[in-house]
Each structure stands twice: as C-alpha cells, then as structure tokens.
Amino acid sequence: MSSMYFTEEHQMFRQSLKNFLQKEVVPHIEKWEKTGEIESFIWKKFGEMGYLGIAYPEQYGGLNLDLFYTVILLEELQKINSGGFAASIWAHCYLAMTYLNKEGSHEIKKQYLAPSISGKKIGCLCITEPFAGSDVAGMRTTAVKKDDTYIINGSKTFITNGFYCDYMVVAAKTSPELGNKGISIFVVDKDTPGISASKLNKLGWRASNTAEIAFDNVTVPASNLMGKLNKGFSHIMQHFALERLVMGVNAHARAEFALDYVLKYMAERKTFGKYLDKYQALRHKFSDMYSFMEICKEYNYTVANRMNKGEYVVKEATISKLQSTKMADEVVYGCLQFLGGYGYMEDYPMARLFRDSRLGPIGGGTSEILREIIAKMIIDKKDYKPTT
Ligand SMILES: Cc1cc2nc3c(=O)[nH]c(=O)nc-3n(C[C@H](O)[C@H](O)[C@H](O)COP(=O)(O)OP(=O)(O)OC[C@H]3O[C@@H](n4cnc5c(N)ncnc54)[C@H](O)[C@@H]3O)c2cc1C
C-alpha cells in the first residue's frame, strides 16, 4: 500500500539518507545523548545534502520536494534511535522554518530562511510559557511598538533548540486586551541584548537542548514582525496541522523501529529451550502491536497525501498525533517487556526509546487538548478555517 505514495525517486532518496545517517550521525549519537549538545558540523552536513531544505523554495536554496520526502526524513531520523537528535532537526525544519517560509517577508527569508536551509543558522519556535502551555492564548509575553521597533518582555519555556540556536520565532501579545486576537509572531536574533536562556534537564530527548528563555526589554526592528499584526494565533493554529502530522509520523516510525528490533530479538532469544517468537502469548501481543502501528502508518500517509495536495486537514492531523503517539507509547512499552531485564539496560535500544516516546502525547498539544479539539469539531460542529 505504501508504494501508492512512494516513487522510485522517493526510495532512492530514502536509501541515500539512510547511508548518510549511518555514516555521519550514528557514530556521534552516544556522545550527543550524553552531552545534550549536537556538534555544529552536523548541521552544515545536513545543509550541504539539502536535507534541511526539502520542503522549501529553490529561490532560497531549498529543494521544493513533495511532502513524502519530509515523511521519509522524519521516519529515518526516528530509526537511528535518538528522539533528541531527531527533534532538533525537525523542530528547526518544521517548527521554526515553517513560519519563516509562510509568514516571513522576502528580506526575512533571505536573512533567516536561506541560512537555515544551508545549516548556517539554527532556529527554534517559542510559544509555550511557564503559565501558558496548553492555553496558548493565555501567553503573557508582550511586544510593544516603539517607533520602528518592538520591545519584547516575558518568558518562554520548554523550547527545543532554545539554548543552542541563532534565531527564535517568538509569539507575543501585541494587543493583550484582545486575548487570542492580539498575538503576533516575530523573528528574533538569539544574541539580541536582553535575551537569556538556561538549559533544562529532562527525562528523554537528551541529545536535544531544551531551554527556558527570558526576554528583558528585547528590541527588534518592526520589520521582524512575521505575517499580519495580531494574526499570530491563527498562524499558530494553522501550522499546528503540520506539526501534529510530523509528530504522528515520528510516532509510527518509532514504533516500527521498536517492532523491527524485537522481531530480531525474539528470533534469537531462547527460554525453556524455545525461541521467544514461538510463544503464542508473545506472538499474539506482537501481532496486535504490529497491526496498530500499521493502521496508524497508513492513516498518516493518507493525511500526508491530502496535506500535500493543499487540503487543510486540521482534524485529521489532530487524530494522527493523538492515535499515533498513543500507539507508539503502547508499542514501545510492550516491546521493552519482550526484552525482559535487557529492555531496562542502557546497552539496548529500548530504554532510550521508552524515555523518548513519552513526550509524544505531551509536546505540540497534549492528548487531552487534542481530544477536546476533535470533540469541538465533531460534537460542537466547530469549523477551523485556514488563515486568509
Ligand atoms: C521536551 C519538550 C520540548 C518542547 N518543545 C517545545 C518547543 O520547541 N516550542 C514550544 O513552544 N513548546 C515546546 N514544548 C512545550 C509543549 O508543547 C507543552 O509542554 C505542552 O503544550 C503542554 O503544556 P504544559 O506543559 O504547560 O502543560 P499544561 O498546559 O500545564 O497541562 C498540564 C496537564 O493538564 C492537562 N490539561 C490542560 N488543560 C486542559 C483542559 N482544558 N482539559 C483537559 N486537560 C487539560 C494537559 O493535557 C496536561 O496533562 C516542549 C515540551 C517539552 C517537554
């Protein structure tokens, strides 16, 4: 069924990406997982290969390829088993850069998008705040216009790439009295005076850096406003569709990696004189997990196909993230159990996978919030429209 979406060119791209990851990334993963810092040379290598610009216009150095190339990039990143490394790459490419591409002016694209594609500048997306996570509209960070500048004050938290980055895409209130209709988006250089970032210590995604960021009278040119003034909430909601599909695809790929691993493990590990893959209890559990993964994968491809055609698939992308991250959590949990005590050991891949997978139902909209969005669309007949 997958061949419906993947051409021979896609498959060639997948193979060369796999080779690249094995040669250039895998030898460094253990170190980056320990230090929590990805060395900068790898961004340049990704840039040289064109991987950071797959989805972006040729005018700025991108490859302008269809969404299934992005799906392949996301899947293969999961299959080298560092949720943190993968997150650093996709947060740069599909969180920060999405705004530059969709809302940035030509000048902003030249200044930020082009070097993001070449791997010379790394970005992050700053929406979450200490007192406003799920409740995006409750954000308190402000951007006040003064002459031809905006002055930003406030704080953000849990920002992927927020410690080691060159620029930030920041949501702030330009008209706080208007609630969610008073939010705007800015691009801000990380070294602007008044910005301070501290690194957070976390359960998983260890190769990525996650930061708390304070903005103290940070002055940016008014031309750093992206999209329309006070339309930031609509832009955020709009881009959540892609972000959620990205997280759905990540989840099915992570689960597939876990299942592939245990399949080999079960064929090699004997107890009571029999290989694990001969025990009915385990065979049936495996079959259930495999089926759930396949259902999510094929669903995600369908959603990707519709998004690729330009459809606004907000409901479908929400379902994709909700169900795929639930599935991945269950599959990874189940696969760890198949390894017995070895599953708990850091020398085996399941321990890291288990830690990393847990973020799926939390980041980019928790499962509880996603259920509420689906309920609003189905029960209350709310219609989320694309931004005009
Ligand atoms: C490692 C990591 C990386 C991240 N990267 C980024 C990033 O790059 N950029 C960014 O902006 N953010 C990022 N986030 C933030 C992430 O999106 C938020 O953590 C998430 O949206 C939840 O917000 P919160 O943590 O404030 O939880 P809260 O909003 O405080 O929610 C707490 C709990 O209450 C539940 N809850 C809240 N409201 C309701 C409700 N109305 N009904 C039912 N249940 C509810 C939630 O589901 C959750 O279980 C990251 C987070 C982590 C942990």
The ligand as a Tripos MOL2 file, in Angstrom:
@<TRIPOS>MOLECULE
LIG
   53    58     1     0     0
SMALL
NO_CHARGES

@<TRIPOS>ATOM
      1 C1         10.9570   18.2830   25.6640 C.3       1 LIG1
      2 C2          9.9240   19.3020   25.2940 C.ar      1 LIG1
      3 C3         10.1090   20.0600   24.1470 C.ar      1 LIG1
      4 C4          9.1830   21.0620   23.8040 C.ar      1 LIG1
      5 N1          9.4410   21.8780   22.7210 N.ar      1 LIG1
      6 C5          8.6810   22.9920   22.5510 C.ar      1 LIG1
      7 C6          9.0480   23.9870   21.5620 C.ar      1 LIG1
      8 O1         10.0220   23.8260   20.8160 O.2       1 LIG1
      9 N2          8.2960   25.1180   21.4770 N.ar      1 LIG1
     10 C7          7.2150   25.3310   22.2720 C.ar      1 LIG1
     11 O2          6.5990   26.3920   22.1570 O.2       1 LIG1
     12 N3          6.8330   24.4100   23.2030 N.ar      1 LIG1
     13 C8          7.5400   23.2610   23.3660 C.ar      1 LIG1
     14 N4          7.1710   22.3270   24.3310 N.ar      1 LIG1
     15 C9          6.0090   22.6030   25.1710 C.3       1 LIG1
     16 C10         4.8360   21.6540   24.9620 C.3       1 LIG1
     17 O3          4.1780   21.9060   23.7540 O.3       1 LIG1
     18 C11         3.9390   21.8270   26.2100 C.3       1 LIG1
     19 O4          4.6090   21.2010   27.2790 O.3       1 LIG1
     20 C12         2.5510   21.2650   26.0410 C.3       1 LIG1
     21 O5          1.8380   22.0110   25.0800 O.3       1 LIG1
     22 C13         1.7600   21.2320   27.3570 C.3       1 LIG1
     23 O6          1.8310   22.4290   28.0480 O.3       1 LIG1
     24 P1          2.2360   22.4190   29.6160 P.3       1 LIG1
     25 O7          3.4950   21.6290   29.7150 O.co2     1 LIG1
     26 O8          2.2850   23.8200   30.0850 O.co2     1 LIG1
     27 O9          1.0930   21.6200   30.3340 O.3       1 LIG1
     28 P2         -0.2620   22.2440   30.9670 P.3       1 LIG1
     29 O10        -0.9210   23.0990   29.9630 O.co2     1 LIG1
     30 O11         0.0620   22.8320   32.2870 O.co2     1 LIG1
     31 O12        -1.1270   20.9350   31.1840 O.3       1 LIG1
     32 C14        -0.9430   20.0680   32.3120 C.3       1 LIG1
     33 C15        -1.8830   18.8700   32.1710 C.3       1 LIG1
     34 O13        -3.2310   19.3100   32.2010 O.3       1 LIG1
     35 C16        -3.9030   18.9000   31.0390 C.3       1 LIG1
     36 N5         -4.8250   19.9500   30.6370 N.ar      1 LIG1
     37 C17        -4.5790   21.2740   30.4960 C.ar      1 LIG1
     38 N6         -5.6640   21.9310   30.0990 N.ar      1 LIG1
     39 C18        -6.6550   21.0080   29.9810 C.ar      1 LIG1
     40 C19        -8.0190   21.0500   29.5790 C.ar      1 LIG1
     41 N7         -8.5950   22.1790   29.1720 N.pl3     1 LIG1
     42 N8         -8.7320   19.9080   29.5780 N.ar      1 LIG1
     43 C20        -8.1650   18.7230   29.9620 C.ar      1 LIG1
     44 N9         -6.8620   18.6110   30.3320 N.ar      1 LIG1
     45 C21        -6.1210   19.7400   30.3300 C.ar      1 LIG1
     46 C22        -2.8340   18.6940   30.0000 C.3       1 LIG1
     47 O14        -3.2430   17.8080   28.9730 O.3       1 LIG1
     48 C23        -1.7070   18.1340   30.8430 C.3       1 LIG1
     49 O15        -1.8860   16.7650   31.0150 O.3       1 LIG1
     50 C24         8.0380   21.2750   24.6240 C.ar      1 LIG1
     51 C25         7.8490   20.4730   25.7560 C.ar      1 LIG1
     52 C26         8.7650   19.5150   26.1100 C.ar      1 LIG1
     53 C27         8.5430   18.7340   27.3680 C.3       1 LIG1
@<TRIPOS>BOND
     1     1     2 1
     2     2     3 ar
     3     2    52 ar
     4     3     4 ar
     5     4     5 ar
     6     4    50 ar
     7     5     6 ar
     8     6     7 ar
     9     6    13 1
    10     7     8 2
    11     7     9 ar
    12     9    10 ar
    13    10    11 2
    14    10    12 ar
    15    12    13 ar
    16    13    14 ar
    17    14    15 1
    18    14    50 ar
    19    15    16 1
    20    16    17 1
    21    16    18 1
    22    18    19 1
    23    18    20 1
    24    20    21 1
    25    20    22 1
    26    22    23 1
    27    23    24 1
    28    24    25 2
    29    24    26 1
    30    24    27 1
    31    27    28 1
    32    28    29 2
    33    28    30 1
    34    28    31 1
    35    31    32 1
    36    32    33 1
    37    33    34 1
    38    33    48 1
    39    34    35 1
    40    35    36 1
    41    35    46 1
    42    36    37 ar
    43    36    45 ar
    44    37    38 ar
    45    38    39 ar
    46    39    40 ar
    47    39    45 ar
    48    40    41 1
    49    40    42 ar
    50    42    43 ar
    51    43    44 ar
    52    44    45 ar
    53    46    47 1
    54    46    48 1
    55    48    49 1
    56    50    51 ar
    57    51    52 ar
    58    52    53 1
@<TRIPOS>SUBSTRUCTURE
     1 LIG1         1 GROUP 0 **** ****
